[in-house]
Amino acid sequence: MSETSVPPKSAHLELRAFSTLFTFFLAIFLVLWGVSGTIYYWEAWIYILFFSVLETFMAHSLVRNEPELLGKRLTLREKDTIQQGLILFGGINYVLMYTIPAIDRRYEWSIMPVWVMIVGYILLGIGWTMTHKVFQINRWAGRAIQVQEGQKVISTGLYGIVRHPMYLGGWLISLGTPLVLGSYWGLIASITWLIMLILRLSNEEKMLIRDLPGYEDYCKKVKYHLIPGIY
């Protein structure tokens, strides 16, 4: 095997990651253009291009540098009934995050200046960067909430500011997305997304305090759950 060749296991993981990513963006495409009823939804074209480049880079980075973490995120599923319900709530909310702006575009409810859309892209970029940084420093950042073998408390970097920086990054993405799609009404989904995150992390922290040694002391050190200076 040459130095540049990809091991079969990594190649399979890469194929699965990019097929999942393709399906994800195809679904977004169908929702945005199908619901809006026009191919001249230029805000959506730019968003798809921008976000797909970021997500492709992240997937490639995880395949090369953190294949085990990527594998967990693609395969692990929630076992806790409460978390399963919250995941369903989050999934519905995710659909609304794209459906509401598309409806807004069809009926032209929002008239948004370009500078607001630029703010949206800044929020989107910050949120994506935070998520990427979390994957770099926390190899246990799987989709399912559970204490994994050998897991340790991470208290450096973004984790020294808030306890759940990946959730914060995801929420910033949910704030930026409707703005870059030209919809004020889409922010409704950002609010409900925040509610879901608060419920999810509250349940998660109870489990971590119970099952992860050192997490309770970490909570005493880092006061804020999600939003620095607020919550």
C-alpha positions in Angstrom: 0.0 0.0 0.0 1.4 3.4 -1.0 1.8 6.2 1.6 -1.0 8.2 -0.1 -3.5 5.3 -0.4 -6.5 5.1 1.9 -7.0 1.9 4.0 -10.2 0.0 3.1 -11.9 0.8 6.4 -11.2 4.5 6.0 -12.3 4.4 2.4 -15.6 2.8 3.5 -16.0 5.5 6.2 -15.3 8.2 3.8 -17.8 6.9 1.3 -20.5 6.7 4.0 -19.7 10.2 5.3 -19.9 11.8 1.9 -23.0 9.9 0.8 -24.7 11.1 4.0 -23.5 14.6 3.3 -24.8 14.4 -0.3 -28.2 13.2 0.9 -28.3 16.0 3.5 -27.7 18.7 0.9 -30.0 17.1 -1.6 -32.8 17.2 1.0 -32.1 20.9 1.7 -32.1 21.6 -2.0 -35.5 19.9 -2.5 -37.0 21.7 0.5 -35.7 25.2 -0.4 -36.6 25.1 -4.1 -39.6 22.9 -3.9 -41.3 25.0 -1.2 -40.2 28.4 -2.5 -41.5 27.5 -5.9 -38.6 29.2 -7.8 -35.1 28.5 -9.0 -34.3 32.2 -8.6 -33.9 31.9 -4.9 -30.4 33.2 -5.1 -29.9 33.4 -1.3 -30.4 29.6 -1.2 -27.9 29.0 -4.0 -25.2 30.9 -2.2 -26.0 29.2 1.1 -25.8 25.7 -0.4 -22.5 26.5 -2.0 -21.0 28.1 1.2 -22.2 25.5 3.7 -21.5 22.5 1.5 -17.8 23.6 1.2 -17.6 24.0 5.0 -19.2 20.6 5.6 -17.2 18.8 3.0 -14.0 20.2 4.6 -15.1 19.0 8.0 -16.0 15.5 6.8 -12.7 15.2 5.0 -10.9 16.4 8.2 -12.7 13.9 10.4 -12.0 11.0 8.0 -8.3 11.8 7.9 -7.7 12.9 11.5 -10.6 11.5 13.7 -12.1 8.5 11.9 -13.1 6.9 15.2 -15.1 10.0 16.2 -16.7 10.1 12.8 -17.6 6.5 13.0 -19.4 7.1 16.3 -21.3 10.0 15.0 -22.5 8.0 12.0 -23.5 4.9 14.0 -24.3 5.6 17.6 -28.0 6.2 18.5 -29.7 7.5 21.6 -30.9 4.8 24.0 -32.5 7.2 26.6 -36.2 7.7 25.9 -36.1 11.4 26.8 -33.1 12.0 24.5 -34.9 10.1 21.7 -37.8 12.5 22.1 -35.6 15.5 22.0 -33.8 14.2 18.9 -37.2 13.9 17.2 -38.0 17.4 18.3 -34.7 18.6 16.9 -35.2 16.8 13.6 -38.6 18.5 13.1 -37.1 21.8 14.1 -34.3 21.3 11.5 -36.8 20.8 8.8 -38.6 24.0 9.9 -35.3 25.9 9.7 -35.4 25.5 6.0 -39.1 25.2 5.3 -40.1 28.5 7.0 -37.5 30.6 5.0 -38.7 28.8 1.8 -42.3 29.7 2.5 -41.2 33.2 3.4 -39.5 33.5 0.0 -42.6 32.2 -1.8 -44.8 34.8 -0.2 -42.2 37.5 0.2 -42.9 38.2 3.8 -39.4 39.4 4.7 -37.5 42.3 3.1 -33.9 41.9 4.4 -31.0 44.2 3.7 -27.7 42.7 2.5 -25.9 43.7 5.7 -28.2 41.4 7.8 -27.4 38.5 5.5 -23.7 39.2 6.0 -24.3 39.1 9.8 -25.9 35.7 9.2 -22.9 34.4 7.3 -20.6 35.6 10.2 -22.8 33.7 12.7 -22.8 30.7 10.4 -19.0 30.8 10.1 -18.4 31.3 13.8 -20.8 28.4 14.7 -19.2 26.1 12.2 -15.7 27.0 13.4 -16.7 26.3 17.0 -18.1 22.9 16.0 -14.9 22.0 14.1 -12.8 23.1 17.1 -14.8 20.8 19.4 -14.1 17.8 17.2 -10.4 18.6 17.3 -10.2 18.6 21.1 -13.0 16.2 22.2 -12.7 12.7 20.7 -15.8 11.7 22.7 -18.2 14.2 21.0 -20.5 11.6 19.6 -24.1 12.0 18.7 -25.5 9.8 21.5 -25.2 11.0 25.0 -23.3 8.4 27.0 -20.1 8.0 28.9 -17.7 6.1 26.7 -14.8 3.9 27.7 -11.8 6.0 28.8 -13.7 9.2 28.5 -12.3 12.2 30.4 -13.6 15.6 31.3 -12.4 18.2 28.7 -11.9 21.6 30.4 -9.6 23.4 27.9 -10.2 25.6 24.9 -13.9 26.4 24.3 -14.8 24.0 27.2 -13.1 26.5 29.6 -15.8 29.1 28.5 -19.0 27.1 28.3 -19.8 23.5 29.1 -21.4 22.7 25.7 -19.6 24.6 23.0 -20.8 22.3 20.3 -24.4 23.1 21.1 -23.6 26.8 21.1 -21.9 26.4 17.7 -25.0 24.5 16.4 -27.3 27.2 17.8 -25.3 30.0 16.1 -25.6 28.1 12.8 -29.4 27.9 13.4 -29.4 31.7 13.9 -27.3 32.4 10.9 -29.2 30.1 8.5 -32.5 31.9 8.3 -30.7 35.3 8.0 -28.6 34.2 5.0 -31.7 32.7 3.4 -33.4 36.1 3.7 -36.0 35.3 6.3 -36.8 36.9 9.6 -39.6 34.4 10.2 -37.1 31.6 10.1 -35.7 32.8 13.4 -38.7 31.0 15.0 -36.9 27.8 14.3 -33.8 29.2 16.0 -35.8 29.9 19.2 -37.3 26.4 19.3 -33.8 25.0 18.6 -32.5 26.8 21.6 -35.3 25.4 23.7 -34.4 21.9 22.5 -30.7 22.4 23.3 -31.5 23.6 26.9 -33.7 20.6 27.5 -31.1 18.2 26.0 -28.1 19.6 27.9 -30.0 19.7 31.2 -30.8 15.9 30.9 -27.2 15.3 29.7 -25.6 17.0 32.6 -27.5 14.9 35.1 -26.1 11.8 33.5 -22.5 13.2 33.2 -22.5 14.3 36.9 -23.6 10.8 37.8 -21.4 8.7 35.5 -18.3 10.8 34.5 -15.7 11.3 37.3 -14.7 14.9 37.7 -17.6 16.4 35.8 -19.3 17.8 38.9 -16.1 19.7 39.8 -15.9 20.9 36.2 -19.4 22.3 36.5 -18.3 24.3 39.6 -15.4 25.7 37.6 -17.2 26.6 34.4 -20.5 28.3 35.4 -22.2 28.7 32.0 -23.9 25.9 30.2 -24.4 27.4 26.8 -24.2 31.2 26.4 -21.3 33.0 28.1 -22.5 35.5 30.7 -26.1 34.6 30.3 -26.8 30.8 30.7 
